[in-house]
Amino acid sequence: MTSLPIIDIWVNCPTVESADAISAALIAQRLVACANRYAPIQSSYRWQSKLEQEEEHPLLLKTRAELAQQAEDAIRALHPYEVPPVIRAAVAANADYEAWVYNVTREA
């Protein structure tokens, strides 16, 4: 069987509420099959010439490759950061999982 292209999208969120709102919206719109919110992490980064250290909540979203840009656009519209970190990675999965991702996301 030919592999179906699946994309993982990682995005860090400033609060549990923002992560959960993004997850719920993208699942409701059928842009992603599922979301995993991970335990908080400590992030360090430079923003506007200052070193920042903040707690963030990593979010992992799974979608079809052809929906990745629409999912990113939705994340950017919902995310409170001026520059949300949206990182995409192509992944391979078992065939039945790939089929499930395709079955629960919208038709392209």
HUFENBEL-V589447 format. One record per pair of residues at least 12 apart in sequence whose ideal C-beta (glycine too) atoms are under 8 Angstrom apart, sorted by sequence separation. I is the first residue (numbers start at 0). J is the second residue. D is the distance in Angstrom with one decimal. If there is no record, write none. Layout:
# HUFENBEL-V589447
I,J,D ; I,J,D
This chain:
# HUFENBEL-V589447
22,34,3.6 ; 41,53,7.7 ; 42,54,7.5 ; 21,34,7.7 ; 41,54,6.2 ; 42,55,4.7 ; 22,36,6.7 ; 40,54,7.2 ; 41,55,7.9 ; 60,74,7.9 ; 71,85,5.0 ; 39,54,4.9 ; 40,55,5.7 ; 39,55,6.8 ; 40,56,7.7 ; 71,87,7.4 ; 19,36,6.8 ; 39,56,5.6 ; 40,57,6.0 ; 18,36,5.0 ; 37,56,7.1 ; 36,56,6.0 ; 37,57,4.2 ; 67,87,5.6 ; 15,36,7.1 ; 36,57,7.4 ; 37,58,7.5 ; 36,58,5.5 ; 37,59,7.0 ; 8,31,7.4 ; 35,58,7.2 ; 34,58,6.0 ; 35,59,4.4 ; 34,59,6.9 ; 64,89,6.9 ; 34,60,5.1 ; 33,60,7.6 ; 34,61,7.8 ; 33,61,5.5 ; 11,40,7.4 ; 31,60,4.3 ; 32,61,5.0 ; 31,61,6.0 ; 32,62,6.4 ; 11,42,6.3 ; 31,62,4.5 ; 30,62,6.2 ; 25,60,6.3 ; 31,66,7.6 ; 22,58,6.4 ; 30,66,5.5 ; 21,58,6.4 ; 63,100,6.4 ; 18,56,4.5 ; 22,60,7.3 ; 62,100,7.0 ; 63,101,6.1 ; 66,104,5.9 ; 17,56,7.7 ; 30,69,5.6 ; 31,70,5.8 ; 61,100,5.8 ; 66,105,7.1 ; 13,53,6.8 ; 18,58,4.7 ; 30,70,4.4 ; 13,54,7.9 ; 15,56,5.6 ; 63,104,5.4 ; 66,107,6.9 ; 13,55,6.2 ; 14,56,6.7 ; 62,104,6.0 ; 65,107,4.5 ; 12,55,6.4 ; 13,56,7.5 ; 30,73,5.8 ; 11,55,4.0 ; 12,56,4.8 ; 63,107,7.0 ; 11,56,6.9 ; 12,57,7.8 ; 25,70,5.9 ; 28,73,6.5 ; 11,57,5.4 ; 12,58,5.7 ; 10,57,7.7 ; 11,58,7.2 ; 9,57,6.6 ; 10,58,5.0 ; 25,73,5.6 ; 9,58,7.2 ; 24,73,6.5 ; 25,74,7.2 ; 9,59,5.8 ; 10,60,7.2 ; 8,59,7.3 ; 9,60,7.9 ; 7,59,6.0 ; 8,60,4.3 ; 21,73,7.9 ; 7,60,7.2 ; 8,61,7.7 ; 21,74,5.9 ; 24,77,5.8 ; 7,61,5.9 ; 8,62,6.6 ; 6,61,7.5 ; 5,61,6.4 ; 6,62,5.5 ; 21,77,5.0 ; 5,62,7.3 ; 6,63,7.2 ; 20,77,6.2 ; 21,78,6.6 ; 5,63,6.9 ; 6,64,5.1 ; 4,63,6.9 ; 5,64,6.9 ; 8,67,6.7 ; 3,63,7.4 ; 4,64,3.6 ; 6,66,7.9 ; 17,77,7.7 ; 4,65,7.7 ; 6,67,4.5 ; 17,78,6.9 ; 8,70,6.0 ; 17,79,5.6 ; 8,71,7.0 ; 10,74,5.7 ; 8,74,7.3 ; 12,78,7.0 ; 13,79,6.1 ; 12,79,7.9 ; 13,80,7.0 ; 32,99,6.7 ; 10,78,7.0 ; 32,100,4.2 ; 33,103,8.0 ; 32,103,4.8 ; 32,104,5.5 ; 10,83,6.1 ; 11,84,5.3 ; 31,104,6.7 ; 10,84,6.0 ; 29,103,6.9 ; 30,104,6.7 ; 9,84,7.6 ; 10,85,5.3 ; 29,104,5.1 ; 30,105,7.0 ; 9,85,7.8 ; 10,86,7.2 ; 29,105,4.0 ; 8,85,6.3 ; 9,86,4.4 ; 28,105,7.6 ; 8,86,7.0 ; 8,87,5.5 ; 9,88,7.3 ; 7,87,7.3 ; 8,88,8.0 ; 6,87,5.3 ; 7,88,4.8 ; 6,88,6.9 ; 6,89,6.0 ; 7,90,5.1 ; 5,89,7.4 ; 6,90,7.1 ; 4,89,6.6 ; 5,90,5.2 ; 5,91,7.4 ; 5,92,5.6 ; 2,91,6.0 ; 3,94,7.9 ; 2,94,7.4 ; 5,97,5.7 ; 0,94,5.2 ; 3,97,4.1 ; 2,97,6.5 ; 3,98,6.9 ; 5,100,5.6 ; 3,100,7.3 ; 3,101,5.6
